[in-house]
Amino acid sequence: MKLKMNNKGQTKVIEATIASLLMLGALAVGSAMVKDISVISLNQKESNEKLAYGILTTLIRGNVIENIMFQPNGNLRSGWEYEMNIILSSLVPPNLFYNLTVYNYTYSVSPGKMLNITGKVQLNKIKISNISSSNIMAVVSSADVIYTNKKLQVIELHFEIYQY
């Protein structure tokens, strides 16, 4: 194909094609950079979520929840929130922030042995957290575990992990 130099239409088509290729290249580079940032934050969120579930599992399997929160007769201990805060601060890495909320479900059992949840009460009256009001958080991960303790109480642990 022979290009005529005095034909302005052909040169405009070539210029438009080159400009389009440059635009596509810039878009490809830009979208690749955005994907990398979101993948990093998604991976961080997933690892924090695994950490949260691991900590809750450790607290339950080691009977830490039972020993700290409840007296032998099943009543709540006074000041258990402070002890739980100390334990969590030793389990959570120092660059992360946490918040734990503990709930007790009230329930009834129907004649067919069905468990019917009738209510939910927050057990911790004092904040179990290392977050101050001045901290600004970015990445949030949470874990919820519901289990039955030795006194047949249905307990929910809601654990949140925050990171700058």
C-alpha atoms as an extended CHARMM CRD file, in Angstrom:
* protein
*
       164  EXT
         1         1  MET       CA              0.0000000000        0.0000000000        0.0000000000  PROA      1               0.0000000000
         2         2  LYS       CA              1.3910000000        3.3080000000       -1.0550000000  PROA      2               0.0000000000
         3         3  LEU       CA              0.7370000000        6.4030000000        1.0750000000  PROA      3               0.0000000000
         4         4  LYS       CA              0.2260000000        9.6660000000       -0.6450000000  PROA      4               0.0000000000
         5         5  MET       CA              1.8940000000       12.4380000000        1.3040000000  PROA      5               0.0000000000
         6         6  ASN       CA             -0.5240000000       15.0690000000        0.1470000000  PROA      6               0.0000000000
         7         7  ASN       CA             -3.5560000000       13.0770000000        1.3470000000  PROA      7               0.0000000000
         8         8  LYS       CA             -4.3180000000       14.4270000000        4.8470000000  PROA      8               0.0000000000
         9         9  GLY       CA             -7.0230000000       11.8220000000        5.5340000000  PROA      9               0.0000000000
        10        10  GLN       CA             -4.5760000000        8.9180000000        5.6440000000  PROA      10              0.0000000000
        11        11  THR       CA             -2.2230000000       10.6880000000        8.0860000000  PROA      11              0.0000000000
        12        12  LYS       CA             -5.1440000000       11.5860000000       10.3680000000  PROA      12              0.0000000000
        13        13  VAL       CA             -6.1710000000        7.8970000000       10.5170000000  PROA      13              0.0000000000
        14        14  ILE       CA             -2.6040000000        6.8820000000       11.4100000000  PROA      14              0.0000000000
        15        15  GLU       CA             -2.4150000000        9.6070000000       14.0970000000  PROA      15              0.0000000000
        16        16  ALA       CA             -5.7460000000        8.4840000000       15.5500000000  PROA      16              0.0000000000
        17        17  THR       CA             -4.5880000000        4.8630000000       15.6400000000  PROA      17              0.0000000000
        18        18  ILE       CA             -1.3590000000        5.7530000000       17.4560000000  PROA      18              0.0000000000
        19        19  ALA       CA             -3.2600000000        7.9560000000       19.9230000000  PROA      19              0.0000000000
        20        20  SER       CA             -5.7260000000        5.1060000000       20.6060000000  PROA      20              0.0000000000
        21        21  LEU       CA             -2.8930000000        2.6660000000       21.2640000000  PROA      21              0.0000000000
        22        22  LEU       CA             -1.2740000000        5.1220000000       23.6930000000  PROA      22              0.0000000000
        23        23  MET       CA             -4.5900000000        5.5760000000       25.5350000000  PROA      23              0.0000000000
        24        24  LEU       CA             -5.1370000000        1.8120000000       25.8040000000  PROA      24              0.0000000000
        25        25  GLY       CA             -1.6020000000        1.3660000000       27.1450000000  PROA      25              0.0000000000
        26        26  ALA       CA             -2.1390000000        4.0630000000       29.7920000000  PROA      26              0.0000000000
        27        27  LEU       CA             -5.4400000000        2.4810000000       30.8350000000  PROA      27              0.0000000000
        28        28  ALA       CA             -3.8300000000       -0.9520000000       31.1090000000  PROA      28              0.0000000000
        29        29  VAL       CA             -0.9940000000        0.3510000000       33.2860000000  PROA      29              0.0000000000
        30        30  GLY       CA             -3.3970000000        2.3530000000       35.4740000000  PROA      30              0.0000000000
        31        31  SER       CA             -5.7860000000       -0.5410000000       36.0540000000  PROA      31              0.0000000000
        32        32  ALA       CA             -2.8890000000       -2.8780000000       36.8940000000  PROA      32              0.0000000000
        33        33  MET       CA             -1.7150000000       -0.4450000000       39.5740000000  PROA      33              0.0000000000
        34        34  VAL       CA             -5.2040000000       -0.2170000000       41.1120000000  PROA      34              0.0000000000
        35        35  LYS       CA             -5.5900000000       -4.0000000000       41.1470000000  PROA      35              0.0000000000
        36        36  ASP       CA             -2.3170000000       -4.4200000000       43.0480000000  PROA      36              0.0000000000
        37        37  ILE       CA             -3.4510000000       -2.0400000000       45.7870000000  PROA      37              0.0000000000
        38        38  SER       CA             -6.8250000000       -3.7420000000       46.2210000000  PROA      38              0.0000000000
        39        39  VAL       CA             -5.2410000000       -7.2160000000       46.2520000000  PROA      39              0.0000000000
        40        40  ILE       CA             -2.8570000000       -6.1360000000       49.0230000000  PROA      40              0.0000000000
        41        41  SER       CA             -5.6950000000       -4.8060000000       51.1760000000  PROA      41              0.0000000000
        42        42  LEU       CA             -7.8330000000       -7.9020000000       50.4820000000  PROA      42              0.0000000000
        43        43  ASN       CA             -4.9630000000      -10.2060000000       51.4950000000  PROA      43              0.0000000000
        44        44  GLN       CA             -4.4290000000       -8.1560000000       54.6650000000  PROA      44              0.0000000000
        45        45  LYS       CA             -8.1310000000       -8.3700000000       55.5050000000  PROA      45              0.0000000000
        46        46  GLU       CA             -8.1330000000      -12.1420000000       55.0030000000  PROA      46              0.0000000000
        47        47  SER       CA             -5.0560000000      -12.6510000000       57.1820000000  PROA      47              0.0000000000
        48        48  ASN       CA             -6.5620000000      -10.4550000000       59.9270000000  PROA      48              0.0000000000
        49        49  GLU       CA             -9.7810000000      -12.4590000000       59.7470000000  PROA      49              0.0000000000
        50        50  LYS       CA             -7.8350000000      -15.7060000000       60.1530000000  PROA      50              0.0000000000
        51        51  LEU       CA             -6.0200000000      -14.1460000000       63.1080000000  PROA      51              0.0000000000
        52        52  ALA       CA             -9.3480000000      -13.1340000000       64.6980000000  PROA      52              0.0000000000
        53        53  TYR       CA            -10.7990000000      -16.6490000000       64.3470000000  PROA      53              0.0000000000
        54        54  GLY       CA             -7.5610000000      -18.1510000000       65.6490000000  PROA      54              0.0000000000
        55        55  ILE       CA             -7.6320000000      -15.9690000000       68.7590000000  PROA      55              0.0000000000
        56        56  LEU       CA            -11.2920000000      -16.7760000000       69.4720000000  PROA      56              0.0000000000
        57        57  THR       CA            -10.6630000000      -20.4940000000       68.9810000000  PROA      57              0.0000000000
        58        58  THR       CA             -7.7060000000      -20.3410000000       71.3670000000  PROA      58              0.0000000000
        59        59  LEU       CA             -9.7970000000      -18.5700000000       74.0130000000  PROA      59              0.0000000000
        60        60  ILE       CA            -12.6130000000      -21.1240000000       73.7510000000  PROA      60              0.0000000000
        61        61  ARG       CA            -10.5670000000      -24.3260000000       73.4910000000  PROA      61              0.0000000000
        62        62  GLY       CA             -8.2750000000      -23.2960000000       76.3320000000  PROA      62              0.0000000000
        63        63  ASN       CA            -11.3040000000      -22.5980000000       78.5750000000  PROA      63              0.0000000000
        64        64  VAL       CA            -10.0180000000      -19.0410000000       78.9630000000  PROA      64              0.0000000000
        65        65  ILE       CA            -13.5030000000      -17.6220000000       78.4080000000  PROA      65              0.0000000000
        66        66  GLU       CA            -14.9850000000      -19.9370000000       81.0550000000  PROA      66              0.0000000000
        67        67  ASN       CA            -12.2690000000      -19.3120000000       83.6230000000  PROA      67              0.0000000000
        68        68  ILE       CA            -12.1980000000      -15.5290000000       83.2450000000  PROA      68              0.0000000000
        69        69  MET       CA            -15.8590000000      -14.7020000000       82.6870000000  PROA      69              0.0000000000
        70        70  PHE       CA            -17.7750000000      -17.1410000000       84.8750000000  PROA      70              0.0000000000
        71        71  GLN       CA            -17.7230000000      -18.2570000000       88.4940000000  PROA      71              0.0000000000
        72        72  PRO       CA            -18.1570000000      -22.0090000000       89.1660000000  PROA      72              0.0000000000
        73        73  ASN       CA            -21.8990000000      -21.4610000000       89.7380000000  PROA      73              0.0000000000
        74        74  GLY       CA            -22.2580000000      -19.8810000000       86.2660000000  PROA      74              0.0000000000
        75        75  ASN       CA            -22.5720000000      -16.2430000000       87.3580000000  PROA      75              0.0000000000
        76        76  LEU       CA            -20.4350000000      -13.5500000000       85.7550000000  PROA      76              0.0000000000
        77        77  ARG       CA            -17.2750000000      -12.5390000000       87.5820000000  PROA      77              0.0000000000
        78        78  SER       CA            -16.8720000000       -8.8600000000       88.3420000000  PROA      78              0.0000000000
        79        79  GLY       CA            -14.0220000000       -7.1680000000       86.4680000000  PROA      79              0.0000000000
        80        80  TRP       CA            -13.6590000000       -9.9540000000       83.9180000000  PROA      80              0.0000000000
        81        81  GLU       CA            -13.5170000000       -7.3570000000       81.1170000000  PROA      81              0.0000000000
        82        82  TYR       CA            -10.1780000000       -6.0010000000       82.4190000000  PROA      82              0.0000000000
        83        83  GLU       CA             -8.6430000000       -9.4740000000       82.5270000000  PROA      83              0.0000000000
        84        84  MET       CA             -9.9210000000      -10.2330000000       79.0160000000  PROA      84              0.0000000000
        85        85  ASN       CA             -8.4180000000       -6.9800000000       77.7550000000  PROA      85              0.0000000000
        86        86  ILE       CA             -5.0120000000       -7.9470000000       79.1840000000  PROA      86              0.0000000000
        87        87  ILE       CA             -5.1410000000      -11.3860000000       77.5570000000  PROA      87              0.0000000000
        88        88  LEU       CA             -6.2100000000       -9.9840000000       74.1770000000  PROA      88              0.0000000000
        89        89  SER       CA             -3.4830000000       -7.3440000000       74.2320000000  PROA      89              0.0000000000
        90        90  SER       CA             -0.9500000000      -10.1530000000       74.6210000000  PROA      90              0.0000000000
        91        91  LEU       CA             -2.4550000000      -12.1690000000       71.7240000000  PROA      91              0.0000000000
        92        92  VAL       CA             -3.0000000000       -9.3840000000       69.1710000000  PROA      92              0.0000000000
        93        93  PRO       CA              0.1040000000       -8.0020000000       67.4130000000  PROA      93              0.0000000000
        94        94  PRO       CA              1.0100000000       -4.4580000000       68.5250000000  PROA      94              0.0000000000
        95        95  ASN       CA              0.3210000000       -2.8990000000       65.1060000000  PROA      95              0.0000000000
        96        96  LEU       CA             -3.3490000000       -3.9760000000       65.2080000000  PROA      96              0.0000000000
        97        97  PHE       CA             -6.3260000000       -2.6800000000       67.1400000000  PROA      97              0.0000000000
        98        98  TYR       CA             -9.1580000000       -4.8450000000       68.4460000000  PROA      98              0.0000000000
        99        99  ASN       CA            -12.6300000000       -4.7300000000       69.9250000000  PROA      99              0.0000000000
       100       100  LEU       CA            -14.4270000000       -7.6670000000       71.5850000000  PROA      100             0.0000000000
       101       101  THR       CA            -18.1300000000       -7.7810000000       72.3870000000  PROA      101             0.0000000000
       102       102  VAL       CA            -19.6430000000      -10.7490000000       74.2250000000  PROA      102             0.0000000000
       103       103  TYR       CA            -23.3310000000      -11.6270000000       74.0310000000  PROA      103             0.0000000000
       104       104  ASN       CA            -25.4780000000      -14.1580000000       75.8840000000  PROA      104             0.0000000000
       105       105  TYR       CA            -28.5000000000      -15.5810000000       74.0780000000  PROA      105             0.0000000000
       106       106  THR       CA            -31.6550000000      -16.4300000000       75.9490000000  PROA      106             0.0000000000
       107       107  TYR       CA            -33.4710000000      -19.4200000000       74.5370000000  PROA      107             0.0000000000
       108       108  SER       CA            -36.1940000000      -21.9440000000       75.0480000000  PROA      108             0.0000000000
       109       109  VAL       CA            -36.3640000000      -25.5650000000       73.9740000000  PROA      109             0.0000000000
       110       110  SER       CA            -39.5720000000      -26.6860000000       72.2790000000  PROA      110             0.0000000000
       111       111  PRO       CA            -41.0010000000      -30.1920000000       72.7990000000  PROA      111             0.0000000000
       112       112  GLY       CA            -39.3950000000      -31.3480000000       69.5360000000  PROA      112             0.0000000000
       113       113  LYS       CA            -35.9900000000      -30.3680000000       71.0490000000  PROA      113             0.0000000000
       114       114  MET       CA            -35.7320000000      -27.3140000000       68.8230000000  PROA      114             0.0000000000
       115       115  LEU       CA            -33.6770000000      -24.4530000000       70.2160000000  PROA      115             0.0000000000
       116       116  ASN       CA            -35.5610000000      -21.1580000000       69.9190000000  PROA      116             0.0000000000
       117       117  ILE       CA            -33.4910000000      -18.0020000000       70.4560000000  PROA      117             0.0000000000
       118       118  THR       CA            -35.6350000000      -15.4910000000       72.3500000000  PROA      118             0.0000000000
       119       119  GLY       CA            -33.1500000000      -12.6860000000       73.0600000000  PROA      119             0.0000000000
       120       120  LYS       CA            -29.5820000000      -11.4330000000       73.0490000000  PROA      120             0.0000000000
       121       121  VAL       CA            -27.9090000000       -9.5240000000       75.8950000000  PROA      121             0.0000000000
       122       122  GLN       CA            -24.4800000000       -7.8780000000       75.8090000000  PROA      122             0.0000000000
       123       123  LEU       CA            -22.4340000000       -9.2590000000       78.7130000000  PROA      123             0.0000000000
       124       124  ASN       CA            -19.5080000000       -6.8610000000       78.7540000000  PROA      124             0.0000000000
       125       125  LYS       CA            -20.4980000000       -3.6050000000       80.4000000000  PROA      125             0.0000000000
       126       126  ILE       CA            -16.9700000000       -2.2290000000       79.9780000000  PROA      126             0.0000000000
       127       127  LYS       CA            -15.3340000000       -1.8320000000       76.5610000000  PROA      127             0.0000000000
       128       128  ILE       CA            -12.8600000000       -4.6420000000       75.7640000000  PROA      128             0.0000000000
       129       129  SER       CA            -10.6480000000       -2.8300000000       73.2840000000  PROA      129             0.0000000000
       130       130  ASN       CA             -7.3480000000       -1.0660000000       72.7180000000  PROA      130             0.0000000000
       131       131  ILE       CA             -8.9120000000        1.5950000000       70.4890000000  PROA      131             0.0000000000
       132       132  SER       CA             -8.9030000000        5.1960000000       71.5750000000  PROA      132             0.0000000000
       133       133  SER       CA            -11.1750000000        7.7520000000       69.9640000000  PROA      133             0.0000000000
       134       134  SER       CA             -8.2250000000        9.3750000000       68.1490000000  PROA      134             0.0000000000
       135       135  ASN       CA             -7.2480000000        6.2550000000       66.1770000000  PROA      135             0.0000000000
       136       136  ILE       CA             -8.2830000000        6.2380000000       62.5170000000  PROA      136             0.0000000000
       137       137  MET       CA             -8.6810000000        2.7460000000       61.1000000000  PROA      137             0.0000000000
       138       138  ALA       CA             -8.6520000000        1.4960000000       57.5330000000  PROA      138             0.0000000000
       139       139  VAL       CA             -8.7020000000       -2.2920000000       57.2700000000  PROA      139             0.0000000000
       140       140  VAL       CA            -11.4250000000       -4.0190000000       59.2840000000  PROA      140             0.0000000000
       141       141  SER       CA            -11.8050000000       -7.7490000000       59.7840000000  PROA      141             0.0000000000
       142       142  SER       CA            -14.2380000000       -9.4630000000       62.0930000000  PROA      142             0.0000000000
       143       143  ALA       CA            -15.0190000000      -12.9190000000       63.4000000000  PROA      143             0.0000000000
       144       144  ASP       CA            -18.1340000000      -14.2180000000       65.1320000000  PROA      144             0.0000000000
       145       145  VAL       CA            -18.2050000000      -17.4490000000       67.1080000000  PROA      145             0.0000000000
       146       146  ILE       CA            -21.2840000000      -18.8270000000       68.8490000000  PROA      146             0.0000000000
       147       147  TYR       CA            -20.8440000000      -21.7150000000       71.2740000000  PROA      147             0.0000000000
       148       148  THR       CA            -22.4670000000      -23.3490000000       74.2950000000  PROA      148             0.0000000000
       149       149  ASN       CA            -20.5170000000      -23.2830000000       77.5530000000  PROA      149             0.0000000000
       150       150  LYS       CA            -20.5230000000      -25.8260000000       80.4130000000  PROA      150             0.0000000000
       151       151  LYS       CA            -23.6020000000      -24.2530000000       82.0280000000  PROA      151             0.0000000000
       152       152  LEU       CA            -25.5080000000      -24.5490000000       78.7060000000  PROA      152             0.0000000000
       153       153  GLN       CA            -25.3800000000      -20.8380000000       78.0510000000  PROA      153             0.0000000000
       154       154  VAL       CA            -25.2730000000      -19.8250000000       74.3770000000  PROA      154             0.0000000000
       155       155  ILE       CA            -22.4550000000      -17.2830000000       74.0550000000  PROA      155             0.0000000000
       156       156  GLU       CA            -21.4900000000      -15.1800000000       71.0220000000  PROA      156             0.0000000000
       157       157  LEU       CA            -18.0520000000      -13.6250000000       70.7160000000  PROA      157             0.0000000000
       158       158  HSD       CA            -17.8290000000      -10.7780000000       68.1960000000  PROA      158             0.0000000000
       159       159  PHE       CA            -14.1740000000       -9.8480000000       67.5900000000  PROA      159             0.0000000000
       160       160  GLU       CA            -13.0560000000       -7.0140000000       65.2990000000  PROA      160             0.0000000000
       161       161  ILE       CA             -9.5200000000       -6.2390000000       64.1600000000  PROA      161             0.0000000000
       162       162  TYR       CA             -8.5800000000       -2.8310000000       62.7700000000  PROA      162             0.0000000000
       163       163  GLN       CA             -5.4180000000       -1.6450000000       61.0620000000  PROA      163             0.0000000000
       164       164  TYR       CA             -4.1410000000        1.6970000000       59.8140000000  PROA      164             0.0000000000
